[in-house]
Amino acid sequence: MATQEVTFLTDPYTWTTLSFVLVAGFGGFKAVKGISSALDKRAQKISDELDEAQRLREEAQELLANYQAKQREALKEADEIRAHAKVEADRMLESAQAELKAALKRREQQALERISNLESQAVAEVRAHVAEIAAKATTALVTDKVAGAKADELVNGAIAEIKVRLN
């Protein structure tokens, strides 16, 4: 068998390696270019999502600050309403107490007037009763002691005089 001398250009491993390098180089370049493009798109998408998330975060913080301000304002207004209600309740309590005192004073005055009227009526009734008893006693006394026309005249005069003095 004859041996052939293998040189660099005649070696099949050289051509296999060269073809692999060329195919891998051009194909790899395209693959790297495609991968790089896909990675750039993915990076841009992530960057856009981060920007959107940052914008949403800032918007949420702004809304939170607005709601907190509204809450503080509502609490302040509630405190003002509570203070006003307390002042109003105190004023109404004072007014009711004053009205109660006035009503009690009026009732006390009415009771005193009623008592005074009843006392006056009782005194008048007692006087009338005493006058009647005195008139009957005088009539009986004069009837026993004095007789005739003179007796009638004295009795009538005494009765009239007693009634005038006692009333």
C-alpha positions, 0 to 999 in steps of 0.5 A: 500500500502506498502511503500518501503524505498528508499535508495541511491542505490535504488533511480532512480534519483541516477542512472539517475544522475550517468548515465548522469554523466558517459555518459556526462563525457565520451561523453564530454571527447570525445567531448572536445577532438574533439573540442580541436583537431578542435580548434588546427587545426583551430589555426594552420591554423590561425597561418599559414595564419598569417605567410603567411600574414607576409611573404607577407607583408615583401615581399610587403615592400621589393618591395615597397622599391625597387620601391621607390629606382628605382623611386629616381634613375629615378628622379635623372637620369631625372634631370641629363638628364634635366641638360645636355639638358640645357647645350647642348641647351645653347651651341647650342644657343651660337653656333647659335649666333656665326654663325649668327654673322659670317654670318652677318659679311660676308654679311656686308663684301660682301655688302661693297665689292659690294658697293666698286665695284659699286663705282669703276664702277660708277667712271669709267663710269663717267670718261669714259663719261667725257673723251668722252665729253672732246674728243668731245669738244676738237674735236669740238674746234680744228676743229673750230680753226685748219684746215687740217692735223695739226688739225687731228694730234692735235685732235688724240693726245689730245683724246689719252692723255685725255683717258690716264689721266682720266682712 
